[in-house]
Amino acid sequence: PSRTIGFIGLGHMGGPMAANLVKAGHRVLGFDLVPELLATATGNGVEAAGSATAAVTAADVVLTMLPAGRHVLGLYQDGGLLAAARPGTLFVDCSTIDVADARTAHDAAVAAGMRALDAPVSGGVPGAEAATLTFMAGGAPAEFAEAEPLLAAMGRKAVHCGGAGAGQAAKICNNMILGVSMIAVSEAFVLGERLGLSHQALFDVASTASGQCWALTVNCPVPGPVPTSPANRDYTPGFAAPLMAKDLGLAANAVREHGVPAQLGLAAAQLYADYAAGAGARQDFSGIVRTLRDAATAP
Ligand code: NAD
């Protein structure tokens, strides 16, 4: 059935996601602080709201796709979204934010008489445009069931990971695996270079042996073995290094808060923070292999 959706945050991800909800037959009332983004969304069939609160007063479901936790909490609370929506409205936050912030947002929504789900995504802008995102959701089963048809209009897969915050937890744990494994693969290629091993030979062995992983077989950090990987186009993203740095920063916060001895995860967070602040500012996250290669000292 067609639903009325308030959609706040029409940026790189939210813009195409909102457009896909319109395509699926839903009424979408959208808002973004940037007028140009609101205009683009209107061209895709989104109804422009005059403010964030105006976008949610008539909504059955409120979707947010914002930069960070402070934006989500700011809008929910100080921005008045929770006060403006009808009682019982389902608030689905698709932004990638701190697990602790997601739980705070959930509690605030429930305290205001609303219902809540955290549902961050992976798949990037191409996935948002093609409606092939993966959603990882945290919240009660009934809330997940209600959101599922909307998530299906924007993505290919939705996994219910558990209670409040579990979607964010799954997202940062997955990306911690990815950040660490990309560094491991990159270190192995640089070591192989020093040992006189060709990229193709290492790839042919590791991709079919126990070193196999996505960072190697899909997003291979050296050009050649996987022609579609960003390394073959001078590391044009892809998954931009600053976004990886952001996600690893969220993982590092959780690691410290919960006293987990995740040395590799913390090291990856630091390496990506440095890379994203310098040479990697506009590069795919696999470009970190160049930093590692450049830092290698002469034998
Ligand atoms: P973006 O910066 O392009 O979009 C965020 C939008 O929120 C902006 O257009 C901004 O104007 C708007 N906004 C901020 N505060 C607002 C407010 N108070 N009211 C209305 N609008 C407001 O970012 P993005 O790339 O679309 O990412 C959004 C979220 O998705 C982030 O949390 C990011 O980590 C996550 N994410 C991004 C990607 C990606 O590849 N870009 C992939 C997975 C997850």
Residues whose N, C-alpha, C, O or C-beta is under 5 A from the ligand:
A	BS01	NAD	I8 G9 L10 G11 H12 M13 G14 F31 D32 L33 V34 A52 M65 L66 P67 A68 H71 C94 S95 T96 V121 S122 G124 V125
